[in-house]
Amino acid sequence: MTATRVAVIGAGSVARRHVGVLGGLPGVAVVAIADPVAPAAEALAHECGAQPFTVAEQALDATEPDAVYICVPPFAHGAPEKAVLARGLAMFVEKPVAADLAVAEELAALVAEADVVTGTGYHWRCLDVLATARRMLEESPALLASGYWLDKRPPVAWWGRTDRSGGQVVEQLTHVLDLTRLLLGEAREVFAAGARRHLPAGEEDESDVDDVTAATLRLASGAVATLAATSLLEVKHRASLHTVSRGLVLELSETGLVVDDGASRVEHHPQEDPKVAVDREFIEAVRGEREGTRTSYDEAVRSHRLACAVAESARSGLPVRLVEGDLR
C-alpha cells in the first residue's frame, strides 16, 4: 500500500500529539511540518522524519501531501485553510475552527465549494461508548443536561485574550457544546453570564477572558441544558456532560460513560482512545475506506456557532437566538 502523505501546519503540543498518533498508524507518512517558529518546526520534523518549513504554502508545494493537519491557535485560522483548499487537499482542522464566527463562516463556504474530505478535532464524537448512550437516549430522551469545563488557565499567552482564543467557551467548553448538540439536538436560544475575579492590589492581568461562565440553553427538542466553565483552578476538575431522563442519568466525558438508573451505577470504558480514533477515521476517509468522518468541518462550524452564541450572550447580557444553526 502506498503511504498516505501528511503535512502538519503548526508545531505546538496538539500538533505533536497528532504526529504521535499518525506515526502509529500503518501506511501513514508525515512528510512536512510547517511553523513560523523555525526551531519548533525543525524539532518536530526531526522527531518524525519530516521536512521542516516556516511557510505553509512552501511545505504543501514541496512535499505534495495527500492530506493536511492544521493545528494552529484559534487566531491563526484562515490563511492555512485557504492554502490547503486552494490545492484541493483533504483537511483536518483542530478545534476551535476560529477565534470568531466570521472566519469560520467564510471557510465553511470554501470547504463546501472545494468538496474535499474534512475532519476536525472534536474527538469526543469518536468515543465508542457514545453508541450505548445514544441508544439509551433514544429509548428515554433527555429533558435536562448539565455540562462542565472546570479547569486551569492554559499557560500560553494568547489564551487570555478574546481576540486571540475566543475565550474559554469557544476554546474549551466547545467540546461539551458539541456533545450536547450530538445527543440532544440543536439549541434555539442561549442566555449566558460571565464574571472575572477581583485582582489584589498591585496585581495586573491583561486578560479580558471571563474567569467563570454560566449558560442556559433551550433546545429544539424541548429539553434545557445548563453549562458551567471556569479557568480558576490549579488542575482540571471536571470536563463532562450529564443528561437526565426519566429514571436515568448518563455521565459522559473524554474517558467514558457512567450509566446510573437508580438501581445500579455502571461504568463503560472506551475500547479505543478517541484521540486515536479521530485520526484513524480521517485517514481512512482520505483513502476512501469510509464515506466520511464523524467530525466534518460543517459539523464543527455548527458547534462553533453555538459556542459563539454563548460567548456573545455573556458579553451582551442578552439572550441570543439561533435558527437552524444560525445566529439571529
N, C-alpha and C positions, 0 to 999 in steps of 0.2 A: 504494500500500500504506500502510495506517495504521501509524504508527510504534509500535514496541514500547516502552512507557514503563517505565523502570527507576529504582528508588530504590536508593541505596547507603547502608548503615549502616556508619559508620567512615570516617575521612578520612586514614588513615595512608598509608604507602608502598605497601602492597598494594592498598588501595582506589584509589589514584592510578593504579596500573598497569592495573587493570581498567577504570577510567574511560577511560584512553587507548585501550585495545583496543576498548571499546564504541563510542567516538566514531568509530572507523574502520569499523564495521560498517554496512552500508546499512539504513536503516529502523529505527534504534535511537535513542532519545532518553533521556538521563539527566536526570530531572526533579527529583530531590531528593538532597541529601547531608545525612545526619544524623550529628552527632558531639557529644558533651557539651562538647568544647572548641570554643567558638564560632568563634574565629579560624581554626581548621583547617577547619571546615565551610564557612565563608564563602570561604576561599581556593580550595578545590577546587570549590565550587559556581560561583564566578566564572569559573574556567577552562573549565567545560563548559556554562555557561549554565543551571545548575540553581538551585533554591531551597535555601537553607541552613536547617537546623533543628538544635536541640540535643536534641530529644526524638524518638526514632524513631517513636513512635505518631502524633505530630503530622505527621510527614513522610508517613506512609502514608495518613492520613486526608485530608490537604490536597491531595495530588497524585494519588491513586488510581493507583498504578503497576500494570503487568501482572506485574512480577517484581521481586524484591528481592535485592541482593547484601549479604551480611553479612560484613564484613571487619573484625572486631574481634579484640583479643588473646584468647588462649585462656581466660583467666579471666572474660572478659565474655560468653561464650556463655551462652545460656539465655533471658534475657528478650527479646532481639531476635527469636530464632526463634519464641518463643511468640506474639509480637505479629504476626509475618508469618503463621504458621499459623492463628491465630485469624481472620484475614481471608481465608483460602483462597488465598493468593497463591503463585505459583511462587517457589522459594527457592534461591539459590546460597550455599553456606557455605564460607568459606575454611578450610583445614586449619591446625592440628588442630581438630576439631569441638568440643573442650572441653579443659580442663586436666586433668580427671579422667574416670573412666568413668561415674559416676553421672549426671552431667548429660547426657552423650551418650546413655545408655540411655533416659533419660526423654524426650529429644527424639526419639529414634528411634521410640518408641511413638506420639508425637504426629504425626510425619510419616506413619506408616502409617495412622493414623486420618484424616488430612487428605487423603491421596491426591492430592498435588499434584506437579507436576514439580519435581525437585530436581537440583542439580549441586553439586559440591564442588571444592576447589582441588587435587585430585590430578591435576595436569595432565600428569604423566609418562605417564599412561594414554593421552593423546591423541597421543603420538609415532607418526607414521605408519610408522616403521621397526619398530614392535612387530609388525606383521603378518609381517614377514620372520623376526623372532626366534621368534615363536610357531610358525610353520610348521616351522622348523628343529628346535625343541624337541619338536614332535610326532613328527618322524622319529627324533630322537635325544634322548630325555628326559634332563634334567639329574639328576645324582646329588649334585651339590655346588654350592653358591652361596656367594659371598663378597660382602658388602655393606659400603659405606663412606660415612661422612659425616665428613670430616676438614676442619675449618673453624675460623673465628674465632668469638668470642662476639659476638652482636649487641649494639649499643650501648644498646638500650632497657633501662630499669631493671628492668622486670618479668621479663625473661628469666632472670635468675639465681635466681629463687625458684620452687621446685617447685609451690607452691600457685597460682602465677600463670601459669607457662608449661607446667607438666607435666614440664619437663626437656628435655634435648636429644633424647632418644629420641622423646618424644611430639611435640616441636615441629619437629624437623628430619629425623631418621632415618626418620620415618614414611613419607616418600616411597619410600624403599628397601624398607621393610617391605611397603608396598602393592604394589610391583612384584614382590616375592618371592611374595606371595600370587597375583598375577595369572599369573605364569609357572610357578610350581612347585606351587601349591596351598596348602591351609590348613596351618597349624602345629598340632601336637598337644602339644608340650611345649617350654618355653624355660628356659634357665638363663643368668643374666647376672651380671656383677660390675662394680662401678664403683669409681673412685678419684678422689681430689682431691689437688691439688698441695700441698706444704708451703709455707706463706707465709713470706717473710723476716721477720725481727724488725721490728716496727713497722708492718707492712702488714696492713690489715684488709680483710675481704671478707665481706659479709653474705649472700653467695650460699650456697645449700645444694644446688646442682645439681652433679653429678659432672663433673669435667673430662674424664674418659675413661670409656667403657663398652665392654665386650666381651660378646658374647652368642652362644650356640649354640642353634639351632632344630632340632627334629626334626619333619619334615613327614609328613603322612599318606601321601604318595606313597612314602615310604621314603628320600627324599633328606634331606640335612642342610645347614644353612646356618650360616655364621659372619658376625657383624656387628661392626663397629668404628666407634665415634664419638668425636670429641674436639672441644673448642672452645678448645684451647690455642694454635692457630696465629694468625698475623697476617693471613693471607688463606686463602681456600678452596683446599685442595689437591686434594681428590677427593670427589665425590659420585656413586656409581655402584653397579651390581650386576653381578657377573661370574658366569656359570654355566659349569659344567664337565660335558660329556657325553663319551661315548666318541669320542675324536679331535676334539673340538670345544670351543672356548672362545668364549663371547659376552660382550662388554663393553658394557653399556648405561648411558647417562647421559642427562641432560636434552638434551644436544647431539647424540645419535645412537647408532649401533650399530657395533661393530667385530666382525667375524667372523674368527676365527683357526682354521683347520683343520689347521695344521701345515705345509701346503704354501704357503699364502698368507695374507695379513692384509688384509682388505678393509674399508674404512670406508663406512658408509651414513649419509648426512646427511638429516635430515627435510626434506621439501618445504615444510612449514608449521610455524611456531613453535608448539609445543604450548600455550604461554600464550595464543596467539590462538585455537587450535583449541578449547580448553576453553570459552571464552566464546562462540565462534560456535556450537558444538554446543548449548550451553544455550539460547541464543536461538532456535535452530531448533526445539528441543523445546518451548519455550514457545509458539511459533507453530503447533505441530502438524505441522511439516515433517519431523520424525523421531520415532521412538517414545519415545525417552528419551535420557539421557546415558550416557556410559561411566563417569561418576564420581558415581553416585547417592549419596544420603545413607546408604542402607543399606550400600552397599559401603564407604563411608568409615568407618562405625562398626565394621565388621568389622576394618578395618586399625587403627583406634584401639584396639580391644580387644587386638590383638596388641602394639601399642606399650605399652599399659598393663601387659600381662603381662611384657614385658621390663623395664620400669621397676620393677615390683613385685618381680621376682626379684632385680634388682640391689640393691634396698633390703633385702630379707629374707635374701639369701644362699641361698635355697632354690629349687628348680625350681618352675615354675608350669605346670599342665596346662590345656589348652584342649580342650573337646569341642564339636564343631560350631560353632566360633567363640566359645563362651562360656568364661569363666574358671571353673576348678574348683580 
